[in-house]
Amino acid sequence: MTETIPYLKSFSLGFWYKVGTRDENEKINGIAHFLEHMLFKGTTKRSARKISEEIESCGGYLNAFTSKEHTCIYGRGLGENLEKTFAILSDMVQNPLLKDSHIKKEAGVIIDELNDINDNPEELIFDKIEEVLFKGNTLSYSIIGTEKNILNITNSNLMKFHSSHYGSDNLLISASGDLKHEQIIKLVEKYFRNSHHTNKRHHKFLEKSYPKEVTIDKDINQVHSIIGKRIPGYKDSGRVKYQLLSSLLGESSSSRLFQSVREKLGITYQINSFLNSYQDISVFGVYFSTNDRQAEKVQSIIFKEFQKLREIKISEKELNRTKEYLIGSIILGLESTNNRMMRMANSILYFDRIITIEEQIERIKSVSAEELIAVSEWILNKDDYSRIFVRSNNKIKNAA
């Protein structure tokens, strides 16, 4: 998928593979993320240093990320360097070196990354809510994996995973900016060998989830909390209503939760609602941090706002403001070729077609206040929510 933007001098190019944490098992959880790291450690043609120098010497940039459903390796650069970037990325994804010495070193780097997550309650708590809500399913696994798994990953594990999931039949190339579609076609023909050997996905059905409360003790000063529940995923026809509900509830400084908790009472610095979506399932919830004395009060206010949204019709003024905020954030995001490249890829990967901006905006505008109340009635039922707390362990230390 390509998009030509003639007035730009740069491009964003992404190689997307339909593989992520969902495609792992308990013994190799973390391997998709580990392999993403290893793609930068050198190929049979280029060393890690040469990869960096070739891209950076022409003002370019390479990066990658692993999600629970996809892996993306992408580059940005000036239009005249498109082929060089394409050649390097295609080499990285097809010919990773995967040397034992590199694997051992990178394991240390990834464990350091894991420790950073464990030291950061804001990141840790989002992993924990999905672990609780998706228990018994591979979606419950953290993307980075466990320390034990990271240390046990071998060249043979990585080679097997690579050959099973990095075939050309599992690849989507998405590009936006100073390029032409015909250019990308020719580059694919030049730099990719034909390989159709990718394992088909067989995602396990998610079992029924029951609300739980979990407390994690950490050496911190604040309480961090998430309340969350499962709702339908990307392909659900009501997704735009869920987005609007989250936006109205707590995604901006004019949202209800920001105003009622932070502005009126001043008892939290961070509070926001969120919608984390996958193909067939999403997590809808609210995250906040505050001091230990105020945690229960903040949660009580959140549930009061839930009740208001279920019972009192939203004014047209508030609904229109929320719609314009959501539309504005979409349009502003289009000023980045990276965002445009990623938007196209996600549209193809989840909907098998490009959903136009005009169609997306029309969907947002068409949602009525009555429809939002209808989805609020079942989404904002407080009895359905699991609750996660990351709290100070000072009391435990003092007792000891």
Phi, psi and omega in degrees: 000127179228158177219119179269127175240095193296337183274358180264156177250004184231172180216162167234132184231124182235135172256115186249126175248138180278070177209137180196202184299329180298337184265011180260177168232178187301324184286331182245018178305125182108352186288327179297317178293320179298315180296322176303317176298317186291338179298336181268359185267008177120155178235182177290348181248332187227141172281166177302319180295320181293322176302311181296313184294319180298320181284312186287334179291343176245024173075020183264184187206135176237147176200178180198163172208154175243133174245186180284345181235346184216160169234131180235128173244123188222159179222154175231149180183184177278149186308321183290348181254018181301312183296320180299315180296317180298316182298317181292313179299317181294326176294316181300315185280338182262330189231047180295141184287315177055047179288144181303318181295323177292321180298316181297316179295316184291332176301319178296320179297316183289325175295323175298320176297318177299318179295323176300318179296315181294333178276351184247100184302329181295327177275315183303319187291330178287326173296319185292321182295324179284329174299319181287312186288332183251022183308136180089359180232152181296342174296341180284344182289147172284151181296321185282339179088191180254159180300320180300313180295318181301316181288338184264358181289135183236171176303318182293321174302311185293318179298317180296316180295319180297312182292334181279336190233348185254035174282158181294339178283356179245016187247133170243128176255125181234133183214144181217141175124221184279080182198168175234150183302318182298327177301312183296318178303314180295323179292322176299313181297327182280320191251352180248130171274152181283118180220111180243085184217017185284137175294142177282147180282140173225087183281132180289141178295139179278127179282166181300140181250140178244143182301139179223160172237128183231135176242131177246127181267127180222158177276077183224167180264329183261161168263130174249136185218147171228136164247135184206157177214165178272136171223173183299160187266201186306318189280354180290137183294340181269008188303319182297329177291321179294322177297315180296320180297316178296318180296315180295323185286316188191035181251006180212170181288346176263001182290163186298315183291320178299316181290316186283329184261312184275307187288315183282320186252337179062038184249011173206149174268320183244126170205128177202150172271165181205158176224104178259115189246147171233181186305314188245356186207154176225162168248123175251131182191186179226133176246141172208161171228146180196183176277162188301326183291333187260355188302313181293325179295316179299315180297322178298319179294320178303314181291330174295319178293324174303312183297319179299317181293333179282334191248333187246128182300137179286136179290153178298326180297313180293320180296315180295322178297319179294318178299315181295325177296315181293317178297317179300318180294326178293312183293319178298326178295337181287352178282354178251126177296330178297313179297321180294317178299315182291323178298315178299315182298312180297323179297316179291315184295326183260333185238358180061021176196164175275120173272118185290159176300319181299318179294318180297316180294319180297321177298317180296313183295333185279348182288131181262164177298323180296321179294322178293321177296320181298316179286330178297326184300325180257332179285321188262036173273109189298337182288347182269355190267134168277152184232129179241133176236134167249114189237164176294140177262018181300323181296321179294317180299315183296321180294323180293000000 
